[in-house]
Amino acid sequence: MSASKPGFRLAILDDYQDVASTAADWGALRGRADITVFTGPATKPETTLTRLAPFDAVVAMRERTPFDRATIEALPRLRLIATTGARNAAIDLDAARERGVTVCGTGGASTATPELAWALLQSAARHLPAEFASFRSGGWQVSVGRELSGRTLGLLGLGKIGQAMARYARAFGMDVLAWSQNLTPDRAAEHGATWVPKEDLLRRSDIVSIHLVLSERTRGLIGAAELALMKPDAILVNTSRGPIVEEAALIAALREDRLAGAALDVFDAEPLPAVHPFRTMGKVTATSHIGYVSRENYRQMYGQTVENILHFLDGRPIRLLGDTASWPAK
């Protein structure tokens, strides 16, 4: 995809499914920007710098490409980072502000991630990956699953996604426990959940699902000690961010049969290395960070990204993340 007039050069990054061109009307930028689309990730930091050196602006699909201080400072031509989503922990907003780089974001569909999380939860409970594999290879029943009704779901985090999970759980006849650093019993009750201390939630839940923002407070929140509190037949679901769970501790708990399963959409390193243990462990039900990957979400995010770029070019940036509006667009 290329606009007709070079000058302001724009890179669309990490368009893994090659859908950016059809998810929004980029024609609005015709004559104002020269657009290049990258469908594959840059595997090394030096590759990122070489790839992005000629560009004035980048469209970042979520956190697939990190923009830390070193990266931002090594790209003197960069003037705009237009990220999809309302936050992006992979962008150093302080460095961007200091270098005069504007950063703007978008909204996003509120149902895509909880729907995926619930699908993973059900798949793990009924051993669907193993059943799919058996069926496709000519086999028949190979597992005995569990019902959700009457079970307890523990939610670490009760924001919009956690609230949706609580609704799904109640519809399936489950009891719902909830905890986060700032959650109160009254707030939990408003959404059909019972607040309990984190340790109690881990001990009592049949399924624990994580819905927290990655921060210094939540990094490594679930480690060996926390996993040891969970029931041996419990399932851990993580569709938030990989580093919230200590990966080595989770692998050990699964291998030593101290946990029945894990349903994962996020990982410490993404894309996940081809030889990673999670790719071959029978107790792991996993997808490739697709919680937010839906047609509806892409249309909203890329559509608003086009709006953000147009406003930046007009000198009226919108949907700013942090105080990054200091650079006058030209």
ChimeraX attribute file (.defattr): number of C-alpha atoms within 10 A of each C-alpha:
attribute: neighborCount
match mode: 1-to-1
recipient: residues
	/A:1	12
	/A:2	17
	/A:3	18
	/A:4	13
	/A:5	14
	/A:6	14
	/A:7	11
	/A:8	17
	/A:9	21
	/A:10	27
	/A:11	21
	/A:12	20
	/A:13	23
	/A:14	21
	/A:15	18
	/A:16	13
	/A:17	9
	/A:18	13
	/A:19	14
	/A:20	23
	/A:21	14
	/A:22	11
	/A:23	17
	/A:24	19
	/A:25	14
	/A:26	20
	/A:27	14
	/A:28	14
	/A:29	19
	/A:30	14
	/A:31	14
	/A:32	18
	/A:33	24
	/A:34	20
	/A:35	22
	/A:36	16
	/A:37	18
	/A:38	14
	/A:39	15
	/A:40	12
	/A:41	16
	/A:42	17
	/A:43	11
	/A:44	8
	/A:45	14
	/A:46	11
	/A:47	11
	/A:48	17
	/A:49	16
	/A:50	12
	/A:51	13
	/A:52	21
	/A:53	13
	/A:54	16
	/A:55	21
	/A:56	21
	/A:57	24
	/A:58	23
	/A:59	23
	/A:60	25
	/A:61	21
	/A:62	22
	/A:63	17
	/A:64	18
	/A:65	18
	/A:66	17
	/A:67	22
	/A:68	16
	/A:69	16
	/A:70	12
	/A:71	18
	/A:72	23
	/A:73	15
	/A:74	13
	/A:75	18
	/A:76	15
	/A:77	16
	/A:78	23
	/A:79	23
	/A:80	27
	/A:81	26
	/A:82	29
	/A:83	26
	/A:84	25
	/A:85	24
	/A:86	15
	/A:87	17
	/A:88	21
	/A:89	14
	/A:90	14
	/A:91	23
	/A:92	18
	/A:93	22
	/A:94	15
	/A:95	18
	/A:96	26
	/A:97	17
	/A:98	14
	/A:99	19
	/A:100	19
	/A:101	26
	/A:102	27
	/A:103	29
	/A:104	28
	/A:105	24
	/A:106	22
	/A:107	16
	/A:108	19
	/A:109	17
	/A:110	13
	/A:111	17
	/A:112	18
	/A:113	25
	/A:114	22
	/A:115	17
	/A:116	20
	/A:117	25
	/A:118	19
	/A:119	13
	/A:120	23
	/A:121	25
	/A:122	17
	/A:123	18
	/A:124	26
	/A:125	22
	/A:126	17
	/A:127	21
	/A:128	17
	/A:129	16
	/A:130	17
	/A:131	18
	/A:132	14
	/A:133	13
	/A:134	14
	/A:135	13
	/A:136	9
	/A:137	9
	/A:138	7
	/A:139	11
	/A:140	12
	/A:141	10
	/A:142	14
	/A:143	11
	/A:144	9
	/A:145	13
	/A:146	12
	/A:147	11
	/A:148	19
	/A:149	13
	/A:150	13
	/A:151	18
	/A:152	21
	/A:153	27
	/A:154	33
	/A:155	31
	/A:156	22
	/A:157	22
	/A:158	24
	/A:159	16
	/A:160	13
	/A:161	22
	/A:162	22
	/A:163	21
	/A:164	18
	/A:165	25
	/A:166	26
	/A:167	15
	/A:168	15
	/A:169	23
	/A:170	17
	/A:171	10
	/A:172	14
	/A:173	13
	/A:174	18
	/A:175	20
	/A:176	25
	/A:177	27
	/A:178	32
	/A:179	25
	/A:180	20
	/A:181	12
	/A:182	8
	/A:183	16
	/A:184	14
	/A:185	13
	/A:186	11
	/A:187	15
	/A:188	22
	/A:189	14
	/A:190	10
	/A:191	17
	/A:192	17
	/A:193	25
	/A:194	20
	/A:195	22
	/A:196	19
	/A:197	12
	/A:198	17
	/A:199	14
	/A:200	16
	/A:201	25
	/A:202	27
	/A:203	17
	/A:204	19
	/A:205	24
	/A:206	22
	/A:207	26
	/A:208	26
	/A:209	26
	/A:210	24
	/A:211	26
	/A:212	22
	/A:213	16
	/A:214	16
	/A:215	13
	/A:216	9
	/A:217	10
	/A:218	16
	/A:219	17
	/A:220	16
	/A:221	16
	/A:222	19
	/A:223	16
	/A:224	17
	/A:225	11
	/A:226	15
	/A:227	24
	/A:228	17
	/A:229	15
	/A:230	24
	/A:231	17
	/A:232	17
	/A:233	13
	/A:234	23
	/A:235	24
	/A:236	25
	/A:237	27
	/A:238	24
	/A:239	27
	/A:240	24
	/A:241	21
	/A:242	20
	/A:243	18
	/A:244	25
	/A:245	25
	/A:246	18
	/A:247	18
	/A:248	10
	/A:249	17
	/A:250	22
	/A:251	17
	/A:252	14
	/A:253	18
	/A:254	20
	/A:255	15
	/A:256	11
	/A:257	12
	/A:258	18
	/A:259	22
	/A:260	22
	/A:261	27
	/A:262	28
	/A:263	26
	/A:264	25
	/A:265	22
	/A:266	24
	/A:267	22
	/A:268	13
	/A:269	10
	/A:270	15
	/A:271	13
	/A:272	15
	/A:273	10
	/A:274	9
	/A:275	8
	/A:276	10
	/A:277	12
	/A:278	20
	/A:279	14
	/A:280	11
	/A:281	15
	/A:282	15
	/A:283	21
	/A:284	23
	/A:285	24
	/A:286	22
	/A:287	15
	/A:288	13
	/A:289	21
	/A:290	14
	/A:291	18
	/A:292	21
	/A:293	15
	/A:294	14
	/A:295	13
	/A:296	14
	/A:297	21
	/A:298	22
	/A:299	19
	/A:300	18
	/A:301	26
	/A:302	28
	/A:303	18
	/A:304	23
	/A:305	25
	/A:306	19
	/A:307	21
	/A:308	25
	/A:309	25
	/A:310	18
	/A:311	15
	/A:312	23
	/A:313	18
	/A:314	12
	/A:315	14
	/A:316	13
	/A:317	23
	/A:318	19
	/A:319	17
	/A:320	16
	/A:321	20
	/A:322	15
	/A:323	15
	/A:324	22
	/A:325	22
	/A:326	14
	/A:327	16
	/A:328	15
	/A:329	15
	/A:330	8
